[in-house]
Amino acid sequence: MTPSDYLTASLLIIGAVFFLAGTLGLLRFPDVYTRLHALTKADNVGLGLMIAGLAVQAESFAVVGKLLLIWVLVLLAGASVAQLIARGALHRGIRWWRR
């Protein structure tokens, strides 16, 4: 194995850990707002790390550009959907969690 293979494997594993953390946040956090935060932040970082791991193995800059475009589109979509869900929850009167 080459050093780039180790780097790719490390980035993919760390990215998967972030996805797992986001999933655990979705299951464990008490309200819709903190769950949205856990999902959007952890999943975006996890996807970014996975894109970086795949970019290391890419054969051309065109492939790297496509991977980055996918990441940017997912970032925009995730932020937009999280905003819509949070706004809908506020309009329905769902309060923030407090101790």
C-alpha positions as CSV (number, residue, x, y, z in Angstrom):
1,M,0.0,0.0,0.0
2,T,1.1,3.5,-0.8
3,P,1.0,6.5,1.6
4,S,-1.9,7.9,-0.4
5,D,-3.9,4.7,0.3
6,Y,-3.3,5.1,4.1
7,L,-4.4,8.8,3.8
8,T,-7.5,7.8,1.9
9,A,-8.4,5.1,4.4
10,S,-7.8,7.4,7.3
11,L,-10.0,10.2,5.8
12,L,-12.8,7.7,5.0
13,I,-12.7,6.2,8.5
14,I,-12.7,9.6,10.2
15,G,-15.6,10.7,7.9
16,A,-17.5,7.6,8.9
17,V,-17.0,8.5,12.5
18,F,-18.5,11.9,12.0
19,F,-21.5,10.3,10.2
20,L,-21.9,8.0,13.2
21,A,-21.7,11.0,15.6
22,G,-24.4,12.8,13.6
23,T,-26.6,9.7,13.8
24,L,-26.1,9.4,17.5
25,G,-27.0,13.1,17.9
26,L,-30.2,12.5,16.0
27,L,-31.1,9.7,18.3
28,R,-30.0,11.1,21.6
29,F,-30.6,14.9,21.5
30,P,-33.8,16.1,23.2
31,D,-35.4,18.4,20.6
32,V,-35.7,19.1,16.9
33,Y,-33.3,22.0,16.9
34,T,-30.4,20.2,18.5
35,R,-31.0,17.2,16.3
36,L,-30.9,19.3,13.2
37,H,-27.7,20.9,14.4
38,A,-26.1,17.5,15.0
39,L,-27.1,16.2,11.7
40,T,-26.1,19.1,9.5
41,K,-22.8,19.8,11.2
42,A,-21.5,16.3,11.7
43,D,-22.8,15.0,8.3
44,N,-21.3,17.9,6.4
45,V,-17.9,17.5,8.0
46,G,-18.1,13.7,7.5
47,L,-19.0,14.1,3.8
48,G,-16.2,16.7,3.4
49,L,-13.7,14.2,4.9
50,M,-15.0,11.4,2.6
51,I,-14.7,13.7,-0.4
52,A,-11.2,14.6,0.6
53,G,-10.4,10.9,0.9
54,L,-11.8,10.2,-2.6
55,A,-10.1,13.2,-4.1
56,V,-6.7,11.8,-3.0
57,Q,-7.4,8.8,-5.2
58,A,-8.9,10.8,-8.1
59,E,-7.2,10.4,-11.5
60,S,-7.8,13.9,-12.7
61,F,-8.7,17.4,-11.6
62,A,-12.1,17.1,-13.3
63,V,-13.0,14.3,-11.0
64,V,-11.9,16.3,-8.0
65,G,-14.0,19.3,-9.2
66,K,-17.0,17.0,-9.6
67,L,-16.5,15.7,-6.0
68,L,-16.2,19.2,-4.7
69,L,-19.3,20.3,-6.6
70,I,-21.2,17.4,-5.0
71,W,-20.1,18.5,-1.6
72,V,-21.1,22.1,-2.1
73,L,-24.5,21.1,-3.4
74,V,-25.0,18.8,-0.4
75,L,-23.9,21.7,1.9
76,L,-26.4,24.0,0.4
77,A,-29.2,21.5,0.4
78,G,-28.6,20.5,4.0
79,A,-28.6,24.0,5.2
80,S,-31.7,24.9,3.3
81,V,-33.7,21.9,4.5
82,A,-32.6,22.4,8.1
83,Q,-33.7,26.0,7.9
84,L,-37.1,24.9,6.5
85,I,-37.6,22.2,9.2
86,A,-36.6,24.6,12.0
87,R,-38.9,27.3,10.7
88,G,-41.8,24.8,10.4
89,A,-41.1,23.7,14.0
90,L,-41.2,27.3,15.2
91,H,-44.4,28.0,13.4
92,R,-46.0,24.9,15.0
93,G,-45.0,26.2,18.4
94,I,-42.3,23.6,19.2
95,R,-40.2,25.2,22.0
96,W,-36.5,24.8,22.6
97,W,-35.4,22.3,25.1
98,R,-34.6,23.6,28.6
99,R,-33.7,21.8,31.7
